[in-house]
Amino acid sequence: MLELETSERFKVAIGNVSPCLKEVHFAEGSYEGKTFCIPPDFDENPITNNCSFFSIGSNDQWGFEQEVIQKLPHCVTHTFDCTLPNNQPQRKPVSENIFFHPHCIGGDESVQAINSTNSDNAPQRYLPYREMWKITNTTKPPQLLKIDVEGFEFGVIPSMLRNSPSEIWPEQIAMEVHWATRMVDEPSFLRTRTAAEISLFFGHLFNYGGYLPVNVKYFDPHCPSCLEVLMVRVLCRN
């Protein structure tokens, strides 16, 4: 059986999408565009609320971070990117609410392999999620993890859930999911991800982490093999 093309492959794999009652959109209309679902108990008081967003990958573009400042000025954004020249962003906005860290995210296995090729004195370019969380000096899990790793999400996200304490898992994950990738180091580079693989990926997010999709953009003319999705962690409380 041939696999479906474009967004249809995602539609058969992801199933029903639960609605979010109140959303905030950042950098809408650009490739940086992301959505945040406002929880019912979301505290917008900068004195009492310890709100933090993690942004994985920047390409020295800061539209997302700038709109976080404008729309949720009590929230702090920690942006991670190890691909910039000399590890120095040139366009970073001057703000006490935006922090830059010269690291990329990786699964535990890939992090160990990549960092082992560096010299002993070289800083670690790749860090697992739990180490990223530590260097931000935050005391709570991030309200939002924004991530686009061009196909590596199939390894990075399960590794994050498998090797990090559940107490620091992000409350929401805004990410691109790819059934095809141009990243030559990604294991599926020479093929495409099937609808079954995508379904298992989302099933793992729900069964292991409690994450449900609440906002989905199925088709991007610039990336027909991409899905833009917001996942919210649903917890049962007594």
C-alpha positions as CSV (number, residue, x, y, z in Angstrom):
1,M,0.0,0.0,0.0
2,L,1.3,3.4,-1.0
3,E,1.6,6.1,1.7
4,L,-0.5,9.2,1.4
5,E,1.2,12.4,0.4
6,T,1.2,15.9,2.0
7,S,-1.2,16.5,4.9
8,E,-3.3,13.4,4.4
9,R,-0.6,11.2,5.9
10,F,-0.8,13.3,9.1
11,K,-4.6,13.3,9.2
12,V,-4.9,9.5,9.2
13,A,-2.2,9.3,11.9
14,I,-3.0,11.9,14.4
15,G,-6.8,11.3,15.0
16,N,-9.0,13.7,16.8
17,V,-7.8,17.1,17.9
18,S,-9.1,18.5,21.2
19,P,-10.0,22.2,21.2
20,C,-8.2,24.9,23.2
21,L,-10.7,27.5,24.6
22,K,-8.2,30.4,24.6
23,E,-5.1,30.7,22.4
24,V,-2.3,33.2,22.0
25,H,-0.5,33.3,18.7
26,F,3.1,34.4,18.2
27,A,4.8,35.5,15.0
28,E,1.6,34.5,13.1
29,G,2.0,34.3,9.4
30,S,5.7,33.6,9.5
31,Y,7.6,30.3,9.6
32,E,8.3,31.2,13.3
33,G,4.6,31.1,14.1
34,K,3.6,29.2,17.2
35,T,0.5,28.9,19.4
36,F,0.2,28.8,23.2
37,C,-3.0,27.5,24.9
38,I,-3.8,29.7,28.0
39,P,-4.6,27.3,30.9
40,P,-7.7,28.2,33.0
41,D,-5.5,28.9,36.1
42,F,-2.8,30.8,34.2
43,D,-1.4,33.5,36.4
44,E,-0.4,36.7,34.6
45,N,0.9,38.4,37.7
46,P,4.7,38.9,37.2
47,I,5.3,38.9,40.9
48,T,3.6,35.5,41.7
49,N,4.0,33.7,38.4
50,N,7.3,32.0,37.4
51,C,6.5,31.7,33.6
52,S,9.2,30.5,31.3
53,F,9.2,29.4,27.6
54,F,12.0,27.3,26.0
55,S,12.7,28.0,22.3
56,I,14.9,25.3,20.6
57,G,16.6,26.7,17.5
58,S,16.6,30.4,16.5
59,N,18.5,30.9,13.2
60,D,19.1,34.3,14.8
61,Q,15.4,35.1,14.1
62,W,13.6,36.6,17.1
63,G,10.0,37.2,16.0
64,F,8.6,34.6,18.4
65,E,10.5,36.0,21.4
66,Q,9.6,39.6,20.6
67,E,5.9,38.8,20.5
68,V,6.1,36.8,23.8
69,I,7.4,40.0,25.4
70,Q,4.5,42.0,23.9
71,K,1.7,39.6,24.6
72,L,2.9,37.9,27.8
73,P,5.4,40.4,29.3
74,H,5.7,38.4,32.6
75,C,7.1,35.4,30.8
76,V,10.8,34.7,30.3
77,T,12.1,33.0,27.1
78,H,15.3,30.8,27.1
79,T,16.5,30.4,23.5
80,F,18.9,27.6,22.6
81,D,21.0,27.5,19.4
82,C,24.5,26.0,18.8
83,T,24.6,26.8,15.1
84,L,25.3,30.5,15.1
85,P,28.8,31.8,14.1
86,N,31.0,32.1,17.3
87,N,27.9,31.2,19.3
88,Q,26.8,34.9,19.2
89,P,23.4,36.1,18.0
90,Q,23.6,39.3,16.0
91,R,19.9,40.3,16.2
92,K,18.9,39.3,19.7
93,P,16.5,41.9,21.2
94,V,17.8,43.7,24.3
95,S,15.5,42.5,27.0
96,E,16.0,41.1,30.5
97,N,13.3,38.5,29.6
98,I,15.2,36.9,26.7
99,F,18.2,34.6,27.4
100,F,20.4,33.0,24.9
101,H,22.2,29.7,25.4
102,P,24.7,28.3,22.8
103,H,23.5,24.7,22.9
104,C,21.3,22.4,20.8
105,I,19.0,19.7,22.1
106,G,19.7,16.0,21.5
107,G,18.7,12.6,22.7
108,D,20.9,11.0,25.4
109,E,22.5,8.6,22.9
110,S,23.2,11.1,20.2
111,V,24.5,13.7,22.7
112,Q,27.1,11.3,24.1
113,A,28.3,10.3,20.6
114,I,28.5,13.9,19.3
115,N,30.1,15.4,22.3
116,S,32.7,12.7,22.5
117,T,34.2,14.0,19.2
118,N,34.9,17.4,20.8
119,S,38.1,18.2,22.5
120,D,38.2,18.0,26.3
121,N,38.1,21.8,26.7
122,A,35.4,22.5,24.1
123,P,31.9,23.3,25.5
124,Q,29.2,20.7,24.9
125,R,27.2,21.8,21.9
126,Y,24.4,19.3,22.5
127,L,22.6,18.8,25.7
128,P,19.7,16.5,26.7
129,Y,16.5,18.3,27.8
130,R,17.1,17.8,31.5
131,E,20.5,19.5,31.3
132,M,19.0,22.4,29.4
133,W,16.4,22.8,32.1
134,K,19.2,22.9,34.7
135,I,21.2,25.7,33.1
136,T,18.2,28.0,32.9
137,N,18.0,28.0,36.8
138,T,14.2,27.8,36.6
139,T,12.3,26.2,39.4
140,K,9.3,24.9,37.5
141,P,8.8,23.2,34.1
142,P,8.5,25.5,31.2
143,Q,4.9,26.5,30.2
144,L,5.9,26.0,26.5
145,L,8.7,24.1,24.7
146,K,9.0,25.5,21.1
147,I,11.0,23.1,19.0
148,D,11.8,22.5,15.3
149,V,14.6,20.0,14.8
150,E,13.8,19.0,11.2
151,G,12.9,15.3,11.8
152,F,15.0,14.6,14.9
153,E,11.8,15.0,17.0
154,F,11.2,11.3,16.6
155,G,14.3,10.6,18.7
156,V,14.6,13.8,20.8
157,I,11.1,13.9,22.3
158,P,10.9,10.2,23.4
159,S,14.4,10.6,24.9
160,M,13.2,13.7,26.8
161,L,10.3,11.8,28.3
162,R,12.4,8.6,29.0
163,N,15.4,10.3,30.6
164,S,14.0,13.4,32.4
165,P,12.0,13.5,35.6
166,S,8.3,14.0,34.8
167,E,8.3,17.0,37.2
168,I,10.3,19.1,34.6
169,W,8.5,18.0,31.5
170,P,7.1,21.0,29.6
171,E,3.4,21.8,30.1
172,Q,3.0,22.3,26.3
173,I,5.0,21.4,23.3
174,A,4.8,23.4,20.0
175,M,6.7,21.6,17.3
176,E,7.0,20.7,13.7
177,V,6.7,17.0,12.9
178,H,8.2,15.8,9.6
179,W,7.5,12.7,7.5
180,A,10.5,13.7,5.3
181,T,13.7,15.5,6.2
182,R,16.8,17.0,4.5
183,M,19.0,16.4,7.5
184,V,21.5,13.8,6.4
185,D,22.3,12.7,10.0
186,E,18.6,11.9,10.7
187,P,18.0,8.1,10.6
188,S,15.1,8.4,8.2
189,F,16.9,10.6,5.7
190,L,16.8,8.1,2.8
191,R,13.1,7.3,3.3
192,T,9.9,8.9,4.6
193,R,8.1,8.3,7.9
194,T,5.0,6.2,7.5
195,A,1.5,7.1,8.9
196,A,2.0,4.2,11.3
197,E,5.2,5.6,12.6
198,I,3.6,9.0,13.1
199,S,0.7,7.5,14.9
200,L,3.0,5.6,17.2
201,F,4.9,8.8,17.9
202,F,1.7,10.6,19.0
203,G,0.5,7.6,20.9
204,H,3.8,7.6,22.8
205,L,3.4,11.2,23.7
206,F,-0.1,10.6,25.0
207,N,0.4,7.2,26.8
208,Y,3.8,8.1,28.3
209,G,3.6,11.8,28.8
210,G,-0.2,12.6,28.8
211,Y,0.2,15.0,25.8
212,L,-2.8,15.7,23.5
213,P,-2.9,17.8,20.3
214,V,-5.1,20.9,20.6
215,N,-4.0,23.0,17.6
216,V,-2.9,21.6,14.3
217,K,-1.8,23.2,11.0
218,Y,-1.8,20.4,8.4
219,F,-0.5,22.1,5.4
220,D,2.3,24.5,4.8
221,P,3.0,25.3,1.1
222,H,6.7,25.8,1.9
223,C,6.9,22.4,3.6
224,P,4.2,19.9,2.5
225,S,5.8,17.1,4.6
226,C,5.5,19.2,7.8
227,L,2.9,19.3,10.5
228,E,2.7,22.2,13.0
229,V,1.1,21.0,16.2
230,L,0.6,22.2,19.8
231,M,0.5,19.5,22.4
232,V,-0.9,20.1,25.9
233,R,-0.1,17.9,28.8
234,V,-3.3,16.7,30.5
235,L,-3.0,15.6,34.1
236,C,-5.7,14.1,36.3
237,R,-6.0,15.6,39.7
238,N,-8.0,14.3,42.7
